[in-house]
Amino acid sequence: MAVKTPHIDLIDENVGFAKTILMPGDPLRAKYVAEHFLDQPVLINNVRGVQGYTGLYKGVKVSVMASGMGMPSIGIYSYELYKFFGVQNIMRIGSAGALRQDVKLRDIVAGIGACTNSRFGDQYGLDGVIAPVCSYEMLFAAKDTADELGTPLRIGSLYSSDTFYDDTRTTADWAKMGCLAVEMEAAALYMTAMRTGMRALAICTISDLSYPPFERLNADERERSFTQMMELALDTAVKLETFPDLTPKD
């Protein structure tokens, strides 16, 4: 019997999800990746217009599906993918705002950890504060791939914020704590992967600057111009195919 969740309903059960899935926030970016990079892409989910595709990249089965915006949204999708659809590696490919002046427009950053103002981790009932961190294996694979491609990759902490329009204006304080960029999903993705025993990594392209001259890319540029990040993520997915299987053993 096919597995169906409130948010994911496989259109083609014979295709299914790959072990590794790329997750942009925007469904149109997922569609763009599928149509421009995957061979024989098949639409496998379209519940609520959140499009998911599975195809081949350099002969390796890879999936791409949108996560929506914010930690509650990616928390739902990542949990369901890990728990019910056999996904082991989720790579967020998103946009982020630079917090430090040495991080420039269109730079690619990978989050080794994700500071956050979210209460997402409260659900685990721990007597302490969780430090959301990525999968070292995925980060190693991404850095190795970036070096092979000659793609500059900044590695450091991200700041995952629950607020896009933030009246507190504390981003400068997070920059002082070493955070490279601000985005809205990585912390929840990392915590979900940690809780389920799976792997996660957030790779983001800098789409705007939080310091003068406050430049930013428009929506069309965000959807279509992040090809360097997409290629890095896809080539990393190929490398992940050789990593140890995380399927629970009976």
TORMAR-665364 format. One record per residue (C-alpha): residue in three letters; residue number from 1; x, y, z negated. Coordinates in pm, 1 decimal, always signed. Layout:
REM residues N
+------+-----+----------+----------+----------+
! type ! seq !       px !       py !       pz !
+------+-----+----------+----------+----------+
!  ala ! NUM !        X !        Y !        Z !
...
+------+-----+----------+----------+----------+
//
This chain:
REM residues 250
+------+-----+----------+----------+----------+
! type ! seq !       px !       py !       pz !
+------+-----+----------+----------+----------+
!  met !   1 !     +0.0 !     +0.0 !     +0.0 !
!  ala !   2 !   +138.5 !   +337.2 !    +99.3 !
!  val !   3 !   +235.2 !   +582.1 !   -174.2 !
!  lys !   4 !    +45.6 !   +911.0 !   -168.8 !
!  thr !   5 !    +83.8 !  +1202.9 !   -404.3 !
!  pro !   6 !   -117.5 !  +1525.5 !   -433.4 !
!  his !   7 !   +148.8 !  +1705.6 !   -228.5 !
!  ile !   8 !   +299.9 !  +1441.8 !     +1.5 !
!  asp !   9 !   +112.7 !  +1207.2 !   +233.2 !
!  leu !  10 !   +326.6 !  +1019.5 !   +485.1 !
!  ile !  11 !   +194.1 !  +1064.2 !   +837.1 !
!  asp !  12 !   +418.7 !   +785.8 !   +966.8 !
!  glu !  13 !   +491.2 !   +524.0 !   +702.0 !
!  asn !  14 !   +721.2 !   +333.6 !   +936.7 !
!  val !  15 !   +955.7 !   +631.3 !   +952.0 !
!  gly !  16 !   +937.8 !   +752.7 !   +592.1 !
!  phe !  17 !  +1192.2 !   +974.2 !   +419.8 !
!  ala !  18 !  +1567.8 !   +936.5 !   +448.1 !
!  lys !  19 !  +1793.4 !   +885.8 !   +147.0 !
!  thr !  20 !  +1904.9 !  +1248.2 !   +189.1 !
!  ile !  21 !  +1666.7 !  +1538.0 !   +243.6 !
!  leu !  22 !  +1742.8 !  +1903.2 !   +315.5 !
!  met !  23 !  +1502.0 !  +2146.4 !   +148.0 !
!  pro !  24 !  +1468.7 !  +2504.9 !   +267.0 !
!  gly !  25 !  +1201.4 !  +2711.0 !    +96.8 !
!  asp !  26 !  +1031.3 !  +2811.3 !   +421.6 !
!  pro !  27 !   +831.8 !  +2552.2 !   +621.9 !
!  leu !  28 !   +931.7 !  +2734.3 !   +941.7 !
!  arg !  29 !  +1298.1 !  +2687.2 !   +855.9 !
!  ala !  30 !  +1234.7 !  +2315.4 !   +807.2 !
!  lys !  31 !  +1071.1 !  +2305.8 !  +1149.1 !
!  tyr !  32 !  +1365.4 !  +2495.7 !  +1299.0 !
!  val !  33 !  +1618.6 !  +2247.6 !  +1156.9 !
!  ala !  34 !  +1417.0 !  +1951.0 !  +1283.6 !
!  glu !  35 !  +1371.3 !  +2090.3 !  +1634.7 !
!  his !  36 !  +1725.2 !  +2224.3 !  +1683.7 !
!  phe !  37 !  +1944.4 !  +1970.6 !  +1504.3 !
!  leu !  38 !  +1767.3 !  +1635.5 !  +1468.3 !
!  asp !  39 !  +1730.8 !  +1372.9 !  +1738.7 !
!  gln !  40 !  +1383.2 !  +1220.3 !  +1768.6 !
!  pro !  41 !  +1232.0 !  +1423.0 !  +1481.2 !
!  val !  42 !   +900.2 !  +1291.3 !  +1350.4 !
!  leu !  43 !   +655.7 !  +1498.8 !  +1144.4 !
!  ile !  44 !   +597.6 !  +1289.0 !   +832.2 !
!  asn !  45 !   +422.3 !  +1534.0 !   +598.9 !
!  asn !  46 !   +205.6 !  +1839.6 !   +648.2 !
!  val !  47 !     +2.1 !  +1859.4 !   +327.4 !
!  arg !  48 !    -72.8 !  +2228.6 !   +260.2 !
!  gly !  49 !   +136.0 !  +2313.9 !   +565.4 !
!  val !  50 !   +457.1 !  +2207.8 !   +391.1 !
!  gln !  51 !   +616.6 !  +2041.4 !   +688.9 !
!  gly !  52 !   +849.4 !  +1745.6 !   +647.5 !
!  tyr !  53 !  +1042.5 !  +1575.0 !   +927.7 !
!  thr !  54 !  +1267.9 !  +1273.0 !   +960.3 !
!  gly !  55 !  +1508.7 !  +1224.9 !  +1248.5 !
!  leu !  56 !  +1865.0 !  +1134.6 !  +1332.1 !
!  tyr !  57 !  +2174.6 !  +1349.4 !  +1301.5 !
!  lys !  58 !  +2489.9 !  +1195.5 !  +1447.1 !
!  gly !  59 !  +2314.2 !   +862.0 !  +1424.4 !
!  val !  60 !  +2227.4 !   +897.5 !  +1053.9 !
!  lys !  61 !  +1869.4 !   +917.7 !   +929.0 !
!  val !  62 !  +1807.7 !  +1258.0 !   +767.0 !
!  ser !  63 !  +1491.7 !  +1432.6 !   +646.3 !
!  val !  64 !  +1408.2 !  +1800.0 !   +607.8 !
!  met !  65 !  +1108.4 !  +1941.6 !   +422.5 !
!  ala !  66 !  +1016.3 !  +2275.1 !   +272.7 !
!  ser !  67 !  +1008.7 !  +2325.5 !   -103.5 !
!  gly !  68 !   +803.6 !  +2643.0 !   -118.9 !
!  met !  69 !   +912.6 !  +2933.9 !   -336.6 !
!  gly !  70 !  +1007.0 !  +2916.6 !   -701.1 !
!  met !  71 !  +1095.6 !  +2658.0 !   -960.9 !
!  pro !  72 !   +747.1 !  +2514.7 !  -1020.8 !
!  ser !  73 !   +715.5 !  +2441.0 !   -648.0 !
!  ile !  74 !  +1053.6 !  +2275.8 !   -595.7 !
!  gly !  75 !  +1007.5 !  +2096.3 !   -927.6 !
!  ile !  76 !   +692.1 !  +1928.2 !   -795.8 !
!  tyr !  77 !   +830.8 !  +1831.1 !   -456.9 !
!  ser !  78 !  +1168.5 !  +1710.7 !   -583.2 !
!  tyr !  79 !  +1009.6 !  +1498.2 !   -857.2 !
!  glu !  80 !   +769.2 !  +1331.3 !   -615.9 !
!  leu !  81 !  +1043.1 !  +1268.4 !   -358.7 !
!  tyr !  82 !  +1278.1 !  +1118.1 !   -616.7 !
!  lys !  83 !  +1017.6 !   +908.9 !   -797.0 !
!  phe !  84 !   +788.6 !   +784.8 !   -519.7 !
!  phe !  85 !   +955.1 !   +815.0 !   -177.9 !
!  gly !  86 !  +1303.8 !   +672.7 !   -218.8 !
!  val !  87 !  +1492.0 !  +1002.5 !   -182.6 !
!  gln !  88 !  +1824.0 !  +1004.9 !   -369.8 !
!  asn !  89 !  +1994.1 !  +1325.2 !   -253.1 !
!  ile !  90 !  +1820.5 !  +1662.8 !   -223.6 !
!  met !  91 !  +2015.3 !  +1952.4 !    -79.0 !
!  arg !  92 !  +1854.3 !  +2293.1 !   -110.0 !
!  ile !  93 !  +1943.4 !  +2511.9 !   +189.7 !
!  gly !  94 !  +1815.6 !  +2856.4 !   +104.2 !
!  ser !  95 !  +1881.5 !  +3225.0 !    +85.2 !
!  ala !  96 !  +2023.5 !  +3414.2 !   -209.3 !
!  gly !  97 !  +2108.5 !  +3767.2 !   -313.0 !
!  ala !  98 !  +2471.7 !  +3850.6 !   -383.5 !
!  leu !  99 !  +2535.5 !  +3963.8 !   -741.4 !
!  arg ! 100 !  +2906.2 !  +4038.1 !   -712.8 !
!  gln ! 101 !  +3073.9 !  +4277.7 !   -473.0 !
!  asp ! 102 !  +3318.5 !  +4010.5 !   -354.9 !
!  val ! 103 !  +3021.2 !  +3811.1 !   -219.1 !
!  lys ! 104 !  +2914.8 !  +3943.0 !   +120.3 !
!  leu ! 105 !  +2618.9 !  +3917.5 !   +357.6 !
!  arg ! 106 !  +2601.8 !  +3573.4 !   +528.3 !
!  asp ! 107 !  +2856.5 !  +3417.2 !   +291.3 !
!  ile ! 108 !  +2771.6 !  +3057.1 !   +198.5 !
!  val ! 109 !  +2768.4 !  +2971.8 !   -170.6 !
!  ala ! 110 !  +2728.2 !  +2636.9 !   -347.6 !
!  gly ! 111 !  +2597.7 !  +2625.0 !   -702.0 !
!  ile ! 112 !  +2805.6 !  +2413.3 !   -938.5 !
!  gly ! 113 !  +2557.7 !  +2520.0 !  -1205.0 !
!  ala ! 114 !  +2245.8 !  +2733.9 !  -1233.6 !
!  cys ! 115 !  +2184.1 !  +2980.4 !  -1513.1 !
!  thr ! 116 !  +1816.9 !  +3066.1 !  -1545.7 !
!  asn ! 117 !  +1551.2 !  +3274.7 !  -1719.5 !
!  ser ! 118 !  +1299.3 !  +2994.2 !  -1663.8 !
!  arg ! 119 !  +1129.6 !  +2781.4 !  -1932.3 !
!  phe ! 120 !  +1125.1 !  +2485.0 !  -1692.3 !
!  gly ! 121 !  +1345.7 !  +2277.8 !  -1922.2 !
!  asp ! 122 !  +1106.7 !  +2307.6 !  -2218.1 !
!  gln ! 123 !   +909.0 !  +2012.8 !  -2081.6 !
!  tyr ! 124 !  +1186.0 !  +1773.3 !  -2187.8 !
!  gly ! 125 !  +1146.5 !  +1859.1 !  -2557.5 !
!  leu ! 126 !  +1518.3 !  +1880.0 !  -2627.5 !
!  asp ! 127 !  +1652.0 !  +2049.2 !  -2938.9 !
!  gly ! 128 !  +1892.0 !  +2271.4 !  -2751.2 !
!  val ! 129 !  +1957.6 !  +2442.6 !  -2419.5 !
!  ile ! 130 !  +2002.3 !  +2244.8 !  -2097.5 !
!  ala ! 131 !  +2292.6 !  +2334.2 !  -1868.6 !
!  pro ! 132 !  +2156.9 !  +2259.4 !  -1517.3 !
!  val ! 133 !  +2441.6 !  +2131.5 !  -1300.5 !
!  cys ! 134 !  +2466.4 !  +1987.9 !   -951.7 !
!  ser ! 135 !  +2580.4 !  +1641.6 !   -850.9 !
!  tyr ! 136 !  +2959.5 !  +1641.3 !   -845.8 !
!  glu ! 137 !  +2952.8 !  +1381.2 !   -567.6 !
!  met ! 138 !  +2739.1 !  +1604.4 !   -347.5 !
!  leu ! 139 !  +2948.5 !  +1912.0 !   -424.7 !
!  phe ! 140 !  +3268.6 !  +1721.0 !   -344.1 !
!  ala ! 141 !  +3119.2 !  +1599.9 !    -16.2 !
!  ala ! 142 !  +3003.8 !  +1952.5 !    +75.7 !
!  lys ! 143 !  +3345.0 !  +2106.9 !     -0.8 !
!  asp ! 144 !  +3523.2 !  +1832.7 !   +192.6 !
!  thr ! 145 !  +3287.8 !  +1886.5 !   +486.1 !
!  ala ! 146 !  +3331.9 !  +2264.9 !   +472.5 !
!  asp ! 147 !  +3709.6 !  +2222.7 !   +486.8 !
!  glu ! 148 !  +3679.6 !  +1990.9 !   +787.4 !
!  leu ! 149 !  +3452.9 !  +2239.5 !   +968.5 !
!  gly ! 150 !  +3661.3 !  +2540.7 !   +872.8 !
!  thr ! 151 !  +3356.4 !  +2691.2 !   +701.8 !
!  pro ! 152 !  +3431.5 !  +2916.5 !   +403.7 !
!  leu ! 153 !  +3234.5 !  +2793.7 !    +99.4 !
!  arg ! 154 !  +3217.8 !  +2985.8 !   -227.5 !
!  ile ! 155 !  +3160.0 !  +2760.4 !   -529.5 !
!  gly ! 156 !  +3036.8 !  +2893.9 !   -861.4 !
!  ser ! 157 !  +2732.6 !  +2957.6 !  -1076.1 !
!  leu ! 158 !  +2397.5 !  +3067.1 !   -939.9 !
!  tyr ! 159 !  +2130.8 !  +3256.0 !  -1130.0 !
!  ser ! 160 !  +1785.8 !  +3099.4 !  -1080.3 !
!  ser ! 161 !  +1523.8 !  +3360.6 !  -1159.7 !
!  asp ! 162 !  +1150.4 !  +3319.6 !  -1210.3 !
!  thr ! 163 !  +1097.0 !  +3678.2 !  -1100.0 !
!  phe ! 164 !  +1154.3 !  +3826.0 !   -756.0 !
!  tyr ! 165 !  +1040.8 !  +4177.5 !   -853.1 !
!  asp ! 166 !  +1223.7 !  +4201.4 !  -1185.2 !
!  asp ! 167 !  +1164.0 !  +4509.1 !  -1402.1 !
!  thr ! 168 !  +1438.4 !  +4406.5 !  -1644.4 !
!  arg ! 169 !  +1709.4 !  +4467.8 !  -1383.2 !
!  thr ! 170 !  +1951.6 !  +4234.2 !  -1561.4 !
!  thr ! 171 !  +2121.2 !  +4093.7 !  -1250.9 !
!  ala ! 172 !  +2433.8 !  +4297.8 !  -1322.9 !
!  asp ! 173 !  +2460.7 !  +4123.1 !  -1660.2 !
!  trp ! 174 !  +2442.7 !  +3781.5 !  -1490.4 !
!  ala ! 175 !  +2716.3 !  +3893.8 !  -1253.6 !
!  lys ! 176 !  +2929.1 !  +3968.1 !  -1560.7 !
!  met ! 177 !  +2875.4 !  +3604.9 !  -1662.9 !
!  gly ! 178 !  +3026.6 !  +3493.3 !  -1332.7 !
!  cys ! 179 !  +2710.9 !  +3423.0 !  -1134.1 !
!  leu ! 180 !  +2775.1 !  +3464.9 !   -762.9 !
!  ala ! 181 !  +2417.1 !  +3504.3 !   -643.7 !
!  val ! 182 !  +2052.4 !  +3503.0 !   -747.7 !
!  glu ! 183 !  +1789.3 !  +3267.1 !   -607.1 !
!  met ! 184 !  +1472.8 !  +3100.4 !   -736.6 !
!  glu ! 185 !  +1495.3 !  +2721.1 !   -718.2 !
!  ala ! 186 !  +1830.7 !  +2560.0 !   -804.4 !
!  ala ! 187 !  +1789.2 !  +2525.4 !  -1182.6 !
!  ala ! 188 !  +1463.3 !  +2330.8 !  -1155.3 !
!  leu ! 189 !  +1603.2 !  +2111.0 !   -879.7 !
!  tyr ! 190 !  +1913.5 !  +2032.7 !  -1085.5 !
!  met ! 191 !  +1714.0 !  +1952.6 !  -1399.6 !
!  thr ! 192 !  +1478.0 !  +1725.6 !  -1206.8 !
!  ala ! 193 !  +1770.1 !  +1538.7 !  -1052.9 !
!  met ! 194 !  +1937.3 !  +1504.4 !  -1392.2 !
!  arg ! 195 !  +1617.0 !  +1372.0 !  -1549.4 !
!  thr ! 196 !  +1549.5 !  +1118.5 !  -1272.3 !
!  gly ! 197 !  +1911.7 !  +1005.2 !  -1234.5 !
!  met ! 198 !  +1940.9 !  +1132.8 !   -878.2 !
!  arg ! 199 !  +2162.2 !  +1385.7 !   -698.4 !
!  ala ! 200 !  +2106.7 !  +1750.8 !   -608.6 !
!  leu ! 201 !  +2298.8 !  +2045.6 !   -469.2 !
!  ala ! 202 !  +2198.8 !  +2398.7 !   -375.4 !
!  ile ! 203 !  +2374.7 !  +2564.9 !    -82.4 !
!  cys ! 204 !  +2262.3 !  +2918.6 !     -3.4 !
!  thr ! 205 !  +2342.7 !  +3182.9 !   +255.1 !
!  ile ! 206 !  +2360.6 !  +3538.2 !   +125.0 !
!  ser ! 207 !  +2065.9 !  +3723.9 !   +275.4 !
!  asp ! 208 !  +2080.3 !  +4047.2 !    +77.3 !
!  leu ! 209 !  +2301.9 !  +4248.9 !   -152.4 !
!  ser ! 210 !  +2203.3 !  +4364.5 !   -501.0 !
!  tyr ! 211 !  +2468.3 !  +4634.1 !   -491.3 !
!  pro ! 212 !  +2511.8 !  +4937.4 !   -256.2 !
!  pro ! 213 !  +2452.4 !  +4951.7 !    +38.3 !
!  phe ! 214 !  +2172.9 !  +4702.6 !    -51.3 !
!  glu ! 215 !  +2172.5 !  +4542.0 !   +294.6 !
!  arg ! 216 !  +1935.6 !  +4256.2 !   +373.2 !
!  leu ! 217 !  +1842.4 !  +4020.6 !   +653.8 !
!  asn ! 218 !  +1485.2 !  +4024.8 !   +783.1 !
!  ala ! 219 !  +1251.9 !  +3721.8 !   +779.2 !
!  asp ! 220 !  +1334.0 !  +3618.5 !  +1136.5 !
!  glu ! 221 !  +1707.6 !  +3635.1 !  +1068.6 !
!  arg ! 222 !  +1659.8 !  +3425.4 !   +753.7 !
!  glu ! 223 !  +1467.5 !  +3162.2 !   +949.6 !
!  arg ! 224 !  +1699.9 !  +3134.6 !  +1248.6 !
!  ser ! 225 !  +2047.2 !  +3269.5 !  +1172.7 !
!  phe ! 226 !  +2159.6 !  +3033.8 !   +897.4 !
!  thr ! 227 !  +2295.6 !  +2779.1 !  +1145.4 !
!  gln ! 228 !  +2639.5 !  +2755.1 !   +983.1 !
!  met ! 229 !  +2479.4 !  +2653.4 !   +652.1 !
!  met ! 230 !  +2249.7 !  +2408.4 !   +829.9 !
!  glu ! 231 !  +2537.8 !  +2239.6 !  +1008.8 !
!  leu ! 232 !  +2736.8 !  +2218.5 !   +685.3 !
!  ala ! 233 !  +2441.0 !  +2057.9 !   +507.3 !
!  leu ! 234 !  +2371.9 !  +1810.9 !   +786.6 !
!  asp ! 235 !  +2734.5 !  +1701.5 !   +815.8 !
!  thr ! 236 !  +2739.8 !  +1662.1 !   +437.0 !
!  ala ! 237 !  +2428.3 !  +1442.6 !   +464.4 !
!  val ! 238 !  +2618.0 !  +1215.1 !   +703.6 !
!  lys ! 239 !  +2896.2 !  +1179.0 !   +447.7 !
!  leu ! 240 !  +2645.8 !  +1103.8 !   +169.3 !
!  glu ! 241 !  +2524.0 !   +799.4 !   +359.7 !
!  thr ! 242 !  +2831.2 !   +611.1 !   +233.6 !
!  phe ! 243 !  +2774.7 !   +703.1 !   -133.0 !
!  pro ! 244 !  +2660.5 !   +444.3 !   -390.2 !
!  asp ! 245 !  +2291.6 !   +360.4 !   -393.5 !
!  leu ! 246 !  +2097.6 !   +499.4 !   -691.3 !
!  thr ! 247 !  +1788.2 !   +280.4 !   -660.0 !
!  pro ! 248 !  +1702.4 !   +144.2 !  -1008.1 !
!  lys ! 249 !  +1784.4 !   -223.6 !  -1041.1 !
!  asp ! 250 !  +1518.8 !   -453.0 !  -1187.9 !
+------+-----+----------+----------+----------+
//
